Each structure stands twice: as structure tokens, then as C-alpha cells.
Amino acid sequence: MDKKENIKKILEKIQEAEYVLVGLGQYFDMQYFLSMQEGYREIIEKLQERHALWMEPYVDTCCRKQFSPKLEDEMTKGLQNLAEILEKKSYFVVSTSTNRTLREIPWKKLLMKKERYVNPCGEWSKLQCPDGCPEGLLPVTDNEEKILRDWYQNMKKGDFRIPDLGKCPNCGKELIFNNIYAEQYDEKGYLENWAEYHNWLQNTWNHRLVILEIGEGTRFPSIMKNPFERIAMFQQKAELYRIDEEQNPIAWLLALC
């Protein structure tokens, strides 16, 4: 089956479905592209030396905009295409990517304004205490984004000092980004949306469900890949479709419209 026939079939299945579950994988981090850029690996090594890999999602954001702005724009447009197709459906989006752009796509909210998007790996929109103090989970402010922009420019000149993003109100330690790279990842940053996802999932039982897994790898199989397979196996009315790296997920999303 060629790409056009594949897309046509999946779109027809989505139209017939009562529920749609979407998985957006690590492909959207664009590590396959960033790792080829001169200097990127050096930055990551410097962060690792400073026990600051929690900065990686922000560095990835800056590098994508610096080295591949067209590809970043195409990814955003493709995901907006998908959001428009799903607009009249009851759907949920699960992501293992640390690309903040995925969270910013206008995924329509459920009734009672409940979120339709959950990212268990985090990114850089929230701050946490490095020791996981409960009072340390805070949003990144405009002022902190300015500090980060200045830090990135200085870092390109060889200054790898980690930026000061504020102190934990409980213990006074410097805050870090709330993501999977934190040595003590505070999972409260996503658990509320995770609960909403599982509540939504319970309602799909014995209904026509399309599961669309796009660009997932094998790093976190317990979040998306394995659960999606189990759902497709045990729910008789569920169908699973996978768009892997070889099918070029961004090009696939752009071809939806």
C-alpha cells in the first residue's frame, strides 16, 4: 500500500471511529537531525559533566530553531493538520517527546475543559526542586525565558554556566526543569493529565477506537508502545496504525490535508 492509500484508509477509519487515541513519539525531538549538527554533541556532553541534562529539552528547542527552522515549521503545520482532523472526535494525545511545541498545538479540550494532551516525560515549561520538594513545582515565567535566551547566546560563545532559574521555596536549592532527565523527576507535573487520560480510556471500551502511533521509538515502551498493543489486542473494536521513522512522520502529517 502506497502512502496516499495508507493515509486515505486511516482517515476513513478515523471518520468511522467513535474515539481516537494518538501517540506522538521521540521522533519529534529530532535527535536524528540534531546529532549531526556541529557542536550539538559537545553541548550535551558539557551538560552531562555538570549534571544538568535536565537542560537538554531547552537546548534541543533552540537548536531546532537555529539549524532546522523549516523542519520545525513543517512539524507544527503537520500537527495542526492532525488537530483539525480530530476536532470533532473524542480523542486523547499521549507523547513521549520532550519537544514543547507538541504541548502548544491547539488540541481541543474535553468537556469541563479537561486536557486532551499528556506528556509523561516533561519538557521545560515547569520547574521543580532537584530533590522533589512538593512546593518546588512552578511554571517557567517570561522573565525566566529571557534568562534562558541570554544563557543560550552566552553558551554558544563558550560560557556553559548553568542559568539561575530561582530557588525552591521549601529548601532553597536552585530549581531545574521538570522532565525525565532530572535525577529526581517530580512526576506530579503530569499525573493530573495522566489520570484524565485513563478516565477517557475507560470510556472507549466496546466502542470503535482508532489508535494512531506516530514516530515512536523503543526508549519508553511502557508509556505508549506496549499499552497501545495491549489495547488493540483486548479491545475487539480497536485498530492500531503505526507511522514509524521510515515513513517520515512529518511528511505523513503534512500530507493529511
FIPA-259495 format. One record per residue (C-alpha): residue number from 0; x, y, z. Coordinates in nm, 4 decimals, m for minus. Example, Ala and Ser with C-alpha at 12.3 -4.5 7.8 and 13.67 -1.06 7.14 Angstrom:
{atom 0; {1.2300; m0.4500; 0.7800}};
{atom 1; {1.3670; m0.1060; 0.7140}};
% end
This chain:
{atom 0; {0.0000; 0.0000; 0.0000}};
{atom 1; {0.1482; 0.3376; m0.1005}};
{atom 2; {0.1424; 0.6480; 0.1210}};
{atom 3; {m0.1677; 0.8039; m0.0375}};
{atom 4; {m0.3696; 0.4850; 0.0010}};
{atom 5; {m0.2412; 0.4448; 0.3570}};
{atom 6; {m0.3480; 0.7982; 0.4507}};
{atom 7; {m0.6862; 0.7578; 0.2811}};
{atom 8; {m0.7526; 0.4344; 0.4695}};
{atom 9; {m0.6556; 0.5817; 0.8078}};
{atom 10; {m0.8623; 0.8965; 0.7506}};
{atom 11; {m1.1627; 0.6805; 0.6669}};
{atom 12; {m1.1104; 0.4764; 0.9834}};
{atom 13; {m1.0828; 0.7964; 1.1908}};
{atom 14; {m1.4072; 0.9236; 1.0403}};
{atom 15; {m1.5823; 0.5974; 1.1307}};
{atom 16; {m1.4336; 0.5809; 1.4809}};
{atom 17; {m1.6031; 0.6989; 1.7988}};
{atom 18; {m1.2707; 0.7545; 1.9772}};
{atom 19; {m0.9162; 0.8242; 1.8583}};
{atom 20; {m0.6012; 0.7703; 2.0636}};
{atom 21; {m0.2879; 0.9397; 1.9269}};
{atom 22; {0.0703; 0.8708; 2.0315}};
{atom 23; {0.3442; 1.1174; 1.9368}};
{atom 24; {0.6880; 0.9673; 1.9859}};
{atom 25; {1.0523; 1.0579; 2.0280}};
{atom 26; {1.0910; 1.1238; 1.6547}};
{atom 27; {0.9558; 1.4740; 1.7229}};
{atom 28; {1.2615; 1.5535; 1.9367}};
{atom 29; {1.4508; 1.5421; 1.6016}};
{atom 30; {1.7547; 1.3834; 1.7652}};
{atom 31; {1.8281; 1.2109; 1.4342}};
{atom 32; {1.8921; 1.5589; 1.2888}};
{atom 33; {2.0431; 1.7398; 1.5879}};
{atom 34; {2.3080; 1.4746; 1.6479}};
{atom 35; {2.4559; 1.5562; 1.3059}};
{atom 36; {2.4986; 1.9276; 1.3840}};
{atom 37; {2.8465; 2.0506; 1.4668}};
{atom 38; {2.8727; 2.1445; 1.8324}};
{atom 39; {2.5461; 1.9866; 1.9486}};
{atom 40; {2.7079; 1.6784; 2.0994}};
{atom 41; {2.9635; 1.8995; 2.2748}};
{atom 42; {2.6826; 2.0963; 2.4394}};
{atom 43; {2.5154; 1.7772; 2.5623}};
{atom 44; {2.8485; 1.6462; 2.6947}};
{atom 45; {2.9049; 1.9725; 2.8831}};
{atom 46; {2.5578; 1.9487; 3.0360}};
{atom 47; {2.6240; 1.5896; 3.1370}};
{atom 48; {2.9515; 1.6903; 3.3051}};
{atom 49; {2.7584; 1.9484; 3.5083}};
{atom 50; {2.4797; 1.7024; 3.5973}};
{atom 51; {2.2420; 1.9303; 3.4061}};
{atom 52; {2.0908; 1.7063; 3.1363}};
{atom 53; {1.7550; 1.8459; 3.2502}};
{atom 54; {1.8527; 2.1424; 3.0268}};
{atom 55; {1.8553; 1.9212; 2.7154}};
{atom 56; {1.4911; 1.9819; 2.6101}};
{atom 57; {1.5544; 2.3572; 2.6102}};
{atom 58; {1.8819; 2.3186; 2.4199}};
{atom 59; {1.7015; 2.0972; 2.1675}};
{atom 60; {1.4362; 2.3669; 2.1201}};
{atom 61; {1.6986; 2.6324; 2.0492}};
{atom 62; {1.8993; 2.4063; 1.8184}};
{atom 63; {1.5937; 2.3057; 1.6175}};
{atom 64; {1.5103; 2.6723; 1.5621}};
{atom 65; {1.8714; 2.7524; 1.4783}};
{atom 66; {1.9552; 2.4600; 1.2498}};
{atom 67; {1.6207; 2.3489; 1.1077}};
{atom 68; {1.3550; 2.6228; 1.1297}};
{atom 69; {1.1817; 2.4956; 0.8136}};
{atom 70; {1.1559; 2.1428; 0.9514}};
{atom 71; {1.0229; 2.2781; 1.2817}};
{atom 72; {0.7589; 2.4809; 1.0957}};
{atom 73; {0.6608; 2.1775; 0.8879}};
{atom 74; {0.6233; 1.9686; 1.2028}};
{atom 75; {0.3986; 2.2331; 1.3595}};
{atom 76; {0.1865; 2.2585; 1.0456}};
{atom 77; {0.1550; 1.8800; 1.0251}};
{atom 78; {0.0412; 1.8529; 1.3873}};
{atom 79; {m0.2088; 2.1345; 1.3313}};
{atom 80; {m0.3443; 1.9336; 1.0368}};
{atom 81; {m0.3940; 1.6390; 1.2711}};
{atom 82; {m0.5619; 1.8560; 1.5368}};
{atom 83; {m0.8081; 1.9871; 1.2772}};
{atom 84; {m0.8933; 1.6347; 1.1580}};
{atom 85; {m0.9579; 1.5242; 1.5160}};
{atom 86; {m1.1548; 1.8357; 1.6103}};
{atom 87; {m1.4984; 1.6704; 1.6048}};
{atom 88; {m1.3799; 1.3462; 1.7634}};
{atom 89; {m1.3363; 1.2396; 2.1225}};
{atom 90; {m0.9605; 1.1920; 2.1314}};
{atom 91; {m0.6545; 1.1968; 2.3528}};
{atom 92; {m0.2886; 1.2616; 2.2689}};
{atom 93; {m0.0057; 1.0889; 2.4577}};
{atom 94; {0.3528; 1.1926; 2.3926}};
{atom 95; {0.6983; 1.0631; 2.4848}};
{atom 96; {0.8700; 1.3599; 2.3184}};
{atom 97; {1.0299; 1.6414; 2.5205}};
{atom 98; {0.9557; 1.8892; 2.2407}};
{atom 99; {0.7489; 2.1671; 2.3986}};
{atom 100; {0.5925; 2.2537; 2.0612}};
{atom 101; {0.3732; 1.9433; 2.0858}};
{atom 102; {0.2106; 2.0768; 2.4028}};
{atom 103; {0.1432; 2.4122; 2.2341}};
{atom 104; {m0.0592; 2.2648; 1.9457}};
{atom 105; {m0.4261; 2.3687; 1.9945}};
{atom 106; {m0.5553; 2.0271; 2.0984}};
{atom 107; {m0.9249; 2.0790; 2.1721}};
{atom 108; {m1.0228; 2.0279; 2.5352}};
{atom 109; {m1.2761; 1.7758; 2.6556}};
{atom 110; {m1.5951; 1.8706; 2.8367}};
{atom 111; {m1.5336; 2.0612; 3.1613}};
{atom 112; {m1.2118; 2.1929; 2.9993}};
{atom 113; {m1.0184; 1.8764; 3.0747}};
{atom 114; {m0.6936; 1.8399; 2.8820}};
{atom 115; {m0.6604; 1.6125; 2.5809}};
{atom 116; {m0.2793; 1.6005; 2.5970}};
{atom 117; {m0.0370; 1.4346; 2.8377}};
{atom 118; {0.3409; 1.4107; 2.8266}};
{atom 119; {0.4848; 1.1851; 3.0995}};
{atom 120; {0.8432; 1.2775; 3.0027}};
{atom 121; {0.8018; 1.6506; 3.0632}};
{atom 122; {0.9911; 1.9275; 2.8791}};
{atom 123; {1.0864; 2.2764; 3.0002}};
{atom 124; {0.7587; 2.4564; 3.0771}};
{atom 125; {0.7721; 2.3737; 3.4507}};
{atom 126; {1.0353; 2.3966; 3.7236}};
{atom 127; {1.0901; 2.1583; 4.0112}};
{atom 128; {1.3128; 2.1247; 4.3137}};
{atom 129; {1.6110; 1.8960; 4.2359}};
{atom 130; {1.5198; 1.6996; 4.5497}};
{atom 131; {1.1500; 1.6808; 4.4581}};
{atom 132; {1.0133; 1.9131; 4.7294}};
{atom 133; {0.6347; 1.9415; 4.6731}};
{atom 134; {0.6458; 2.3229; 4.6880}};
{atom 135; {0.9015; 2.3386; 4.4068}};
{atom 136; {0.6758; 2.2725; 4.1029}};
{atom 137; {0.6351; 2.6106; 3.9325}};
{atom 138; {0.5682; 2.7403; 3.5785}};
{atom 139; {0.8505; 2.8947; 3.3767}};
{atom 140; {0.7841; 3.2704; 3.3615}};
{atom 141; {0.8521; 3.5223; 3.0838}};
{atom 142; {1.1443; 3.6556; 3.2870}};
{atom 143; {1.2954; 3.3084; 3.3140}};
{atom 144; {1.2520; 3.2571; 2.9395}};
{atom 145; {1.4552; 3.5759; 2.8851}};
{atom 146; {1.7254; 3.4412; 3.1176}};
{atom 147; {1.7266; 3.1206; 2.9126}};
{atom 148; {1.7559; 3.3046; 2.5799}};
{atom 149; {2.0519; 3.5035; 2.7135}};
{atom 150; {2.2067; 3.1840; 2.8502}};
{atom 151; {2.1850; 3.0114; 2.5124}};
{atom 152; {2.3591; 3.3010; 2.3382}};
{atom 153; {2.6367; 3.3005; 2.6011}};
{atom 154; {2.6629; 2.9238; 2.5811}};
{atom 155; {2.7312; 2.9440; 2.2071}};
{atom 156; {3.0289; 3.1642; 2.2960}};
{atom 157; {3.1649; 2.9003; 2.5324}};
{atom 158; {3.0081; 3.0002; 2.8658}};
{atom 159; {2.8484; 2.6790; 2.9945}};
{atom 160; {2.7480; 2.8042; 3.3386}};
{atom 161; {2.4008; 2.6769; 3.4265}};
{atom 162; {2.1414; 2.9583; 3.4493}};
{atom 163; {1.9810; 3.0569; 3.7804}};
{atom 164; {1.6085; 2.9864; 3.7427}};
{atom 165; {1.5128; 3.0617; 4.1012}};
{atom 166; {1.5167; 2.8786; 4.4307}};
{atom 167; {1.2916; 2.6116; 4.5766}};
{atom 168; {1.0608; 2.7887; 4.8268}};
{atom 169; {1.0961; 2.4950; 5.0650}};
{atom 170; {1.4679; 2.4046; 5.0751}};
{atom 171; {1.6307; 2.6915; 4.8843}};
{atom 172; {1.8059; 2.4769; 4.6229}};
{atom 173; {1.8219; 2.6035; 4.2638}};
{atom 174; {1.5231; 2.4949; 4.0568}};
{atom 175; {1.5580; 2.2744; 3.7486}};
{atom 176; {1.3271; 2.1799; 3.4617}};
{atom 177; {1.0585; 1.9245; 3.5363}};
{atom 178; {1.1426; 1.6446; 3.2904}};
{atom 179; {1.2649; 1.2873; 3.2643}};
{atom 180; {1.6306; 1.3973; 3.2673}};
{atom 181; {1.6057; 1.5287; 3.6256}};
{atom 182; {1.7878; 1.2974; 3.8668}};
{atom 183; {1.4766; 1.3009; 4.0889}};
{atom 184; {1.1969; 1.3593; 3.8410}};
{atom 185; {0.8869; 1.5011; 4.0115}};
{atom 186; {0.6059; 1.3188; 3.8315}};
{atom 187; {0.3350; 1.5431; 3.9752}};
{atom 188; {0.3948; 1.7611; 3.6703}};
{atom 189; {0.1892; 1.5250; 3.4526}};
{atom 190; {m0.0108; 1.2987; 3.6860}};
{atom 191; {m0.3331; 1.5032; 3.6732}};
{atom 192; {m0.3474; 1.4784; 3.2935}};
{atom 193; {m0.2422; 1.1131; 3.3132}};
{atom 194; {m0.5453; 1.0437; 3.5320}};
{atom 195; {m0.7671; 1.2251; 3.2786}};
{atom 196; {m0.6194; 1.0081; 3.0033}};
{atom 197; {m0.7024; 0.6860; 3.1872}};
{atom 198; {m1.0539; 0.8084; 3.2664}};
{atom 199; {m1.1009; 0.8837; 2.8963}};
{atom 200; {m0.9573; 0.5440; 2.8013}};
{atom 201; {m1.2093; 0.3587; 3.0168}};
{atom 202; {m1.4902; 0.5147; 2.8126}};
{atom 203; {m1.3536; 0.3660; 2.4881}};
{atom 204; {m1.4268; 0.0073; 2.5910}};
{atom 205; {m1.6557; m0.1695; 2.3413}};
{atom 206; {m1.6528; 0.1354; 2.1087}};
{atom 207; {m1.4870; 0.1882; 1.7723}};
{atom 208; {m1.1367; 0.3113; 1.8592}};
{atom 209; {m0.8537; 0.4085; 1.6251}};
{atom 210; {m0.5052; 0.4094; 1.7770}};
{atom 211; {m0.2539; 0.6126; 1.5792}};
{atom 212; {0.1096; 0.5814; 1.6899}};
{atom 213; {0.3370; 0.8316; 1.5125}};
{atom 214; {0.7151; 0.8423; 1.5341}};
{atom 215; {0.7614; 0.6298; 1.8453}};
{atom 216; {1.0890; 0.4584; 1.9290}};
{atom 217; {1.1775; 0.1985; 2.1902}};
{atom 218; {1.3155; 0.4125; 2.4724}};
{atom 219; {0.9959; 0.4294; 2.6813}};
{atom 220; {0.7868; 0.1289; 2.5687}};
{atom 221; {0.5815; 0.1235; 2.8904}};
{atom 222; {0.4276; 0.4655; 2.8153}};
{atom 223; {0.2931; 0.4131; 2.4665}};
{atom 224; {0.4107; 0.1202; 2.2561}};
{atom 225; {0.3275; m0.1712; 2.4890}};
{atom 226; {m0.0016; m0.0258; 2.6239}};
{atom 227; {m0.1216; 0.0549; 2.2716}};
{atom 228; {m0.0549; m0.3041; 2.1652}};
{atom 229; {m0.2469; m0.4395; 2.4640}};
{atom 230; {m0.5436; m0.2109; 2.3960}};
{atom 231; {m0.5550; m0.3216; 2.0309}};
{atom 232; {m0.5304; m0.6863; 2.1389}};
{atom 233; {m0.8024; m0.6868; 2.4027}};
{atom 234; {m1.0492; m0.4363; 2.2579}};
{atom 235; {m1.2217; m0.6051; 1.9668}};
{atom 236; {m1.3282; m0.2758; 1.8086}};
{atom 237; {m0.9824; m0.1136; 1.8318}};
{atom 238; {m0.7427; m0.0811; 1.5382}};
{atom 239; {m0.3756; 0.0183; 1.5690}};
{atom 240; {m0.1849; 0.2037; 1.2960}};
{atom 241; {0.1850; 0.2868; 1.3218}};
{atom 242; {0.3733; 0.5568; 1.1327}};
{atom 243; {0.7389; 0.4842; 1.2008}};
{atom 244; {1.0566; 0.6771; 1.1197}};
{atom 245; {1.0960; 0.5077; 0.7809}};
{atom 246; {0.7593; 0.6530; 0.6756}};
{atom 247; {0.8762; 1.0090; 0.7630}};
{atom 248; {0.6129; 1.1146; 1.0186}};
{atom 249; {0.6388; 1.4876; 0.9433}};
{atom 250; {0.5834; 1.4368; 0.5698}};
{atom 251; {0.2989; 1.1979; 0.6556}};
{atom 252; {0.1286; 1.4612; 0.8750}};
{atom 253; {0.1722; 1.7295; 0.6081}};
{atom 254; {0.0022; 1.5015; 0.3546}};
{atom 255; {m0.3120; 1.4718; 0.5685}};
{atom 256; {m0.4635; 1.7849; 0.4084}};
% end
